[in-house]
Amino acid sequence: MKTGRTLTEMAQALETQQALKKDYVADTRALEMTPAGQLAIANNTTQTFDVTSNAHRQIGDRIGIPAKYYNRMLTKAPELLRANVNHWFQTNPEQRMIRTLGESARAFLSRRYRRLDNFDLAEAVLPTLLQMEGAQVMSCELTETRMYLKVVTAKVQADVKVGDPVQAGVCISNSEIGMGALRVEPLVYRLVCTNGMVTPDRSARNRFTHLGRAAADTPDAYELFSDQTLAADNAAFFLKVQDLVRDAVDRTKFEALVAQMRATTEHRIEGNPVKAVELLSNKFKLQQSESSGVLQHLIQGGDLSQWGLLNAVTRTAQDVESYDRATELEELGATVMSLPSAQWKQLATAV
């Protein structure tokens, strides 16, 4: 499992960000892209912010400029981009929420976006996580797009094979900038090689979208503050999250996962392992370096089974630079575990 920051470093980063955050709701007629490519918000006095790549993408999506053309204008014709953006801001006015951090506009969102922030989430769930018997924070990180907390407990443990133990855990992740829902998902930690496998729960129960009450309409712009109503709503919401955290390490659910993992140890790669990895890479769009890593770890592990392949994928997660991508590969391990029999047979018999 990619380790990321220490819990202390995470707490410091969250506190620093908390002090720098400001959110605005503005009619797009009160917004302007400046000649320098910044976003100006007319709010009594005009404030200007650098625009992050995420906010640029969201602006382009909202006003209907294809990403490839938007990026081309951004790098090669900034005045043309400015004219396009400002034209559509004025021609199709609407209320938008702009999330800023320090000197940067980091998100361009619906005015109904519910602010479930990382600081508040961590403050709500960390006590619950650390109260779990045998709990240990194995990995946490704060990337440009998401926060991650990955915790395991040594008190919920079982062997997939003799001498190959795994422990139950939970992965909590959240985006403040419109890059996905708040998610609470079971995590399986393999002690032999410190791999982590996140097992996504696709049900709405374990995912919370950032959809809330619409902020008030205004022809101008105004700064949003946390009010008592919002705080009360979020307090009730985070109680639900705490319940899901406890549920994620439920022994019965963990044992069901272990049974599924044990079954994969019996599913052999009967064809060419190189071709199996090639098919896997094509199906899930792995980069060349990731594909090479999966093959290397599969061969080094010496286990030519579905269990060996999924662990080669999760082991490769430790090698990639991006923490976000590492977590995606940890989720891909669970996908490999759950492949329908026909798809597994196609991989296993490839020649």
Residue pairs with C-beta under 8 A, 6 or more apart in sequence:
1 138
1 139
1 150
1 189
1 194
1 195
1 196
1 314
1 317
1 318
1 330
2 139
2 141
2 317
2 318
2 320
2 323
2 326
2 327
3 138
3 139
4 10
4 139
4 140
4 141
4 148
4 323
5 13
5 140
5 141
5 142
6 140
7 137
7 140
10 122
10 140
10 141
10 142
10 147
10 149
11 122
13 142
14 118
14 119
14 122
14 142
14 147
15 119
17 101
17 118
17 119
17 142
18 117
18 119
20 101
20 102
21 99
21 100
21 101
21 117
22 100
22 223
23 97
23 98
23 99
23 100
23 115
23 223
23 224
24 41
24 43
24 97
24 98
24 100
24 221
24 222
24 223
24 224
25 95
25 96
25 97
25 98
25 111
25 215
25 216
25 218
25 221
25 222
25 224
26 41
26 42
26 43
26 95
26 96
26 98
26 218
26 220
26 221
26 222
27 93
27 94
27 95
27 218
27 219
27 220
27 221
28 88
28 89
28 90
28 92
28 93
28 94
28 95
28 96
29 89
29 90
29 93
29 219
30 41
30 42
30 43
30 219
30 220
30 221
31 39
31 40
31 41
31 42
31 89
31 96
31 98
31 221
32 39
32 40
32 42
32 86
32 89
33 39
33 40
33 51
33 81
33 82
33 85
33 86
33 89
34 40
34 48
34 82
35 78
35 79
35 82
36 48
37 51
37 74
37 78
37 81
37 82
38 48
38 49
38 50
38 51
39 48
39 49
39 51
39 55
39 98
39 105
40 46
40 47
40 48
40 49
41 47
41 48
41 49
41 98
41 221
42 220
42 221
43 220
43 221
43 222
43 223
49 98
49 100
49 103
49 104
49 105
50 103
50 104
50 105
51 59
51 104
51 105
52 104
52 105
52 106
52 107
52 144
54 106
54 107
54 144
54 145
54 177
54 178
54 179
55 98
55 104
55 105
55 106
55 107
55 108
55 177
56 70
56 71
56 74
57 67
57 70
58 107
58 108
58 109
58 178
59 85
59 108
60 66
60 67
60 70
61 67
62 96
62 108
63 84
63 85
63 88
63 89
63 92
64 88
65 73
65 84
65 85
70 81
73 80
73 81
73 84
74 81
95 111
95 214
95 215
95 217
95 218
96 108
96 109
96 110
96 111
97 107
97 108
97 109
97 110
97 111
97 113
97 215
97 224
98 105
98 107
98 108
98 109
99 105
99 106
99 107
99 109
99 176
99 177
100 106
106 176
106 177
107 176
107 177
107 178
109 177
109 178
111 214
111 215
112 211
112 212
112 213
112 214
112 215
113 178
113 210
113 211
113 212
114 209
114 210
114 211
114 212
114 213
115 176
115 210
115 212
115 224
115 226
115 230
116 174
116 176
116 182
116 208
116 210
116 234
116 237
117 176
118 142
118 147
118 174
118 176
120 234
120 238
121 147
121 172
121 174
121 182
121 238
121 241
122 147
122 149
124 238
124 241
124 242
125 149
125 172
125 238
125 241
125 242
125 245
126 149
128 242
128 245
128 246
129 135
129 137
129 149
129 151
129 170
129 172
129 245
130 137
132 151
132 153
132 155
132 246
132 249
133 153
133 155
134 153
134 154
134 155
134 156
135 151
135 152
135 153
136 151
136 152
136 153
136 154
137 149
137 150
137 151
138 150
138 151
138 152
138 169
138 189
138 196
139 148
139 150
139 196
140 147
140 148
140 149
140 150
141 147
141 148
141 323
142 148
143 322
143 323
143 324
145 175
145 177
145 179
145 180
145 324
146 173
146 174
146 175
146 179
146 180
146 324
147 173
147 174
147 175
147 176
148 171
148 172
148 173
148 323
148 327
149 171
149 172
149 173
150 169
150 170
150 171
150 172
150 187
150 196
150 198
151 169
151 170
151 187
152 167
152 168
152 169
152 187
152 189
153 167
153 168
153 169
153 249
154 167
156 167
156 168
156 249
156 251
156 254
157 165
157 166
157 167
157 168
158 165
158 166
158 254
158 255
158 258
159 165
159 166
160 166
160 190
160 258
160 261
160 262
160 265
160 307
161 262
161 265
161 307
163 192
164 190
164 192
165 190
165 191
165 192
166 188
166 189
166 190
166 191
166 258
166 261
167 188
167 189
167 191
168 186
168 187
168 188
168 189
168 248
168 249
168 251
168 254
169 186
169 187
169 188
169 189
169 196
169 248
169 249
170 184
170 185
170 186
170 187
170 245
170 248
170 249
171 183
171 184
171 185
171 186
171 187
171 196
171 198
171 327
171 330
172 182
172 183
172 184
172 185
172 241
172 245
173 180
173 182
173 183
173 185
173 327
174 182
174 183
175 181
175 182
175 210
178 210
181 207
181 208
181 209
181 210
182 207
182 208
182 210
182 241
183 200
183 206
183 207
183 208
184 206
184 241
184 244
184 245
184 248
185 198
185 199
185 200
185 201
185 206
185 248
186 198
186 199
186 201
186 248
186 249
186 253
186 254
186 257
187 196
187 197
187 198
187 199
187 248
188 196
188 197
188 199
188 254
188 257
188 261
189 195
189 196
189 197
190 196
190 197
190 311
190 314
193 301
193 311
193 315
194 318
195 311
195 314
195 315
195 317
195 318
195 330
195 333
196 314
196 317
196 330
197 310
197 314
197 330
197 331
197 333
197 334
197 337
198 327
198 330
198 331
198 333
198 334
199 257
199 331
199 334
200 331
200 334
201 207
205 244
206 244
208 237
208 240
208 241
212 233
215 224
247 253
260 337
260 338
261 307
261 337
264 305
264 306
264 307
264 310
264 337
265 305
265 306
265 307
266 305
267 305
267 306
267 307
267 344
267 348
268 304
268 305
268 348
269 276
269 304
269 305
269 306
269 308
269 309
269 347
269 348
270 348
270 349
271 348
271 349
271 350
271 351
272 350
272 351
273 295
273 298
273 299
273 304
274 295
275 350
275 351
276 309
276 347
276 348
276 350
277 291
277 294
277 295
277 298
277 309
277 312
278 291
278 350
279 346
279 347
279 350
280 286
280 291
280 294
280 309
280 313
280 336
280 347
281 290
281 291
281 294
283 343
284 332
284 335
286 294
289 320
290 316
290 320
290 329
293 312
293 315
293 316
293 319
293 320
294 309
294 312
294 313
294 316
295 312
296 312
297 311
297 312
297 315
297 316
298 304
298 308
298 309
298 312
301 308
301 311
301 312
301 315
302 308
303 311
306 336
306 337
306 339
306 344
306 348
309 336
309 347
310 333
310 334
310 336
310 337
311 333
313 329
313 332
313 333
313 336
314 329
314 330
314 332
314 333
316 329
317 325
317 326
317 327
317 329
317 330
317 333
318 326
320 326
320 329
339 347
